[in-house]
Amino acid sequence: MRKKKNRPKPAAPTVANAAGTAEKQAREGLVIARHGAHATIEDKEGRLHECITRRNSGPIVCGDRVLWHPARTGYGVVVAHLPRRALLSRPDPRGRPRPLCANVDHLVIVNAPSPAAQPPLNLDLLDRYLVAAELNGIQALILVNKIDEADEALQAALRAALDCYRAMDYPCLFTSAVKGTGMAALQTRLGGHTSVLVGESGVGKSSLIKALLPDLDIRVGAISAVSGKGRHTTTTTTLYHLPGGGDLIDSPGVRDFALWHVDAAALAHGFRDFRPWATQCRFRNCRHAGEAGCAVAAAAAQGSIHPRRLTSYRRILATLGQ
């Protein structure tokens, strides 16, 4: 009688193969909000699910496209995030970059008139945001809100202050969230984009968001019900779908994400009006800070670059690394 040959047992799947199989079986979703180790995920049908995030899935942020597993009871699990574009970050208390939101393609820089100032807008801060947009490959929209509070003379001064930005093909809008002025044009601009509103306190970002999202309280309540976090979700970076198309990310911490760990070369590249001249400087490592043979400084002296933009650049340059 023949002896049966001992057949080798099939090898147990490796961790890598198991992870790969798990990801193939996972569903794709959109991160609507992130709070601690949890994330609110929207599935393809628009339903919300509360999920936990694995440590090995990397940092998951609002706006991420992710792979996740649903659960019959309890929380689902996020297993990986899909490739991103335009990841915005802000410095943590130790000065290290902390991801804030992902897949943003439209940065709306909100300003408000300052009648007592000259110029009547914070243009240095505006330039910082524009640099951040340029370096992240994000379209920028300059928005002056509370235009109803400006008389004709101030409105003329505001338009004059933005002339050099229009010349660089930055779109500029004037709005009043209270009166409704310019809101239709803003909604058109935001359509088809994932946008973030940035700007100083007091410029009316909250009023703009409420005007763009009339049912904001209902949406916040729906996310709160899924997350179990109550009204605390209002302090969390959250993504909302706009009624006319596109998405809007509301982040309480986005105003100070702007610039850190940027060197002089990157800063100069973020000033799009410098680019035709920066390659013509005598020295390849020219910082445009008063060096001999600086083509950028010469262009500013001749009026090809607005002199105020060079002054703004040098102010920002002086703060790098601080």
Secondary structure as the mmCIF struct_conf table of DSSP 4:
data_model
#
loop_
_struct_conf.conf_type_id
_struct_conf.id
_struct_conf.beg_label_comp_id
_struct_conf.beg_label_asym_id
_struct_conf.beg_label_seq_id
_struct_conf.end_label_comp_id
_struct_conf.end_label_asym_id
_struct_conf.end_label_seq_id
HELX_LH_PP_P HELX_LH_PP_P1 ARG A 2 LYS A 5
HELX_LH_PP_P HELX_LH_PP_P2 ARG A 7 THR A 14
HELX_RH_AL_P HELX_RH_AL_P1 VAL A 15 GLN A 25
HELX_LH_PP_P HELX_LH_PP_P3 ALA A 26 ALA A 26
STRN STRN1 ARG A 27 HIS A 35
TURN_TY1_P TURN_TY1_P1 GLY A 36 ALA A 37
STRN STRN2 HIS A 38 GLU A 42
TURN_TY1_P TURN_TY1_P2 LYS A 44 GLU A 45
BEND BEND1 GLY A 46 GLY A 46
STRN STRN3 LEU A 48 THR A 53
HELX_RH_3T_P HELX_RH_3T_P1 ARG A 55 SER A 57
STRN STRN4 CYS A 62 CYS A 62
TURN_TY1_P TURN_TY1_P3 GLY A 63 GLY A 63
STRN STRN5 ARG A 65 HIS A 69
BEND BEND2 ARG A 72 GLY A 74
STRN STRN6 GLY A 76 HIS A 81
BEND BEND3 ARG A 85 ALA A 86
STRN STRN7 LEU A 88 PRO A 91
TURN_TY1_P TURN_TY1_P4 PRO A 93 ARG A 94
BEND BEND4 GLY A 95 GLY A 95
STRN STRN8 PRO A 97 CYS A 101
BEND BEND5 ASN A 103 ASN A 103
STRN STRN9 HIS A 106 ASN A 111
TURN_TY1_P TURN_TY1_P5 PRO A 115 ALA A 116
BEND BEND6 ALA A 117 LEU A 121
HELX_RH_AL_P HELX_RH_AL_P2 LEU A 123 ASN A 136
TURN_TY1_P TURN_TY1_P6 GLY A 137 GLY A 137
STRN STRN10 GLN A 139 VAL A 144
HELX_RH_3T_P HELX_RH_3T_P2 ILE A 147 GLU A 149
HELX_RH_AL_P HELX_RH_AL_P3 GLU A 152 ALA A 161
TURN_TY1_P TURN_TY1_P7 LEU A 162 LEU A 162
HELX_RH_AL_P HELX_RH_AL_P4 ASP A 163 ALA A 167
TURN_TY1_P TURN_TY1_P8 MET A 168 ASP A 169
STRN STRN11 CYS A 172 PHE A 174
STRN STRN12 SER A 176 SER A 176
TURN_TY1_P TURN_TY1_P9 ALA A 177 GLY A 180
STRN STRN13 THR A 181 THR A 181
TURN_TY1_P TURN_TY1_P10 GLY A 182 GLY A 182
HELX_RH_AL_P HELX_RH_AL_P5 MET A 183 LEU A 190
TURN_TY1_P TURN_TY1_P11 GLY A 191 GLY A 192
BEND BEND7 HIS A 193 HIS A 193
STRN STRN14 THR A 194 VAL A 198
TURN_TY1_P TURN_TY1_P12 SER A 201 GLY A 202
BEND BEND8 VAL A 203 VAL A 203
HELX_RH_AL_P HELX_RH_AL_P6 LYS A 205 LEU A 212
TURN_TY1_P TURN_TY1_P13 PRO A 214 ASP A 215
HELX_RH_AL_P HELX_RH_AL_P7 LEU A 216 SER A 227
TURN_TY1_P TURN_TY1_P14 GLY A 228 GLY A 228
HELX_RH_3T_P HELX_RH_3T_P3 GLY A 230 THR A 235
BEND BEND9 THR A 236 THR A 236
STRN STRN15 THR A 238 HIS A 241
TURN_TY1_P TURN_TY1_P15 PRO A 243 GLY A 244
BEND BEND10 GLY A 245 GLY A 246
STRN STRN16 ASP A 247 ASP A 250
TURN_TY1_P TURN_TY1_P16 PRO A 252 GLY A 253
HELX_RH_3T_P HELX_RH_3T_P4 VAL A 254 ASP A 256
BEND BEND11 ALA A 258 ALA A 258
BEND BEND12 TRP A 260 HIS A 261
HELX_RH_AL_P HELX_RH_AL_P8 ALA A 264 GLY A 270
BEND BEND13 PHE A 271 PHE A 271
HELX_RH_3T_P HELX_RH_3T_P5 ARG A 272 PHE A 274
HELX_RH_AL_P HELX_RH_AL_P9 ARG A 275 ALA A 278
TURN_TY1_P TURN_TY1_P17 THR A 279 GLN A 280
BEND BEND14 CYS A 281 PHE A 283
TURN_TY1_P TURN_TY1_P18 ARG A 284 ASN A 285
BEND BEND15 HIS A 288 GLY A 290
TURN_TY1_P TURN_TY1_P19 ALA A 292 GLY A 293
HELX_RH_AL_P HELX_RH_AL_P10 ALA A 295 GLN A 302
TURN_TY1_P TURN_TY1_P20 GLY A 303 GLY A 303
BEND BEND16 SER A 304 ILE A 305
HELX_RH_AL_P HELX_RH_AL_P11 PRO A 307 THR A 319
TURN_TY1_P TURN_TY1_P21 LEU A 320 GLY A 321
#
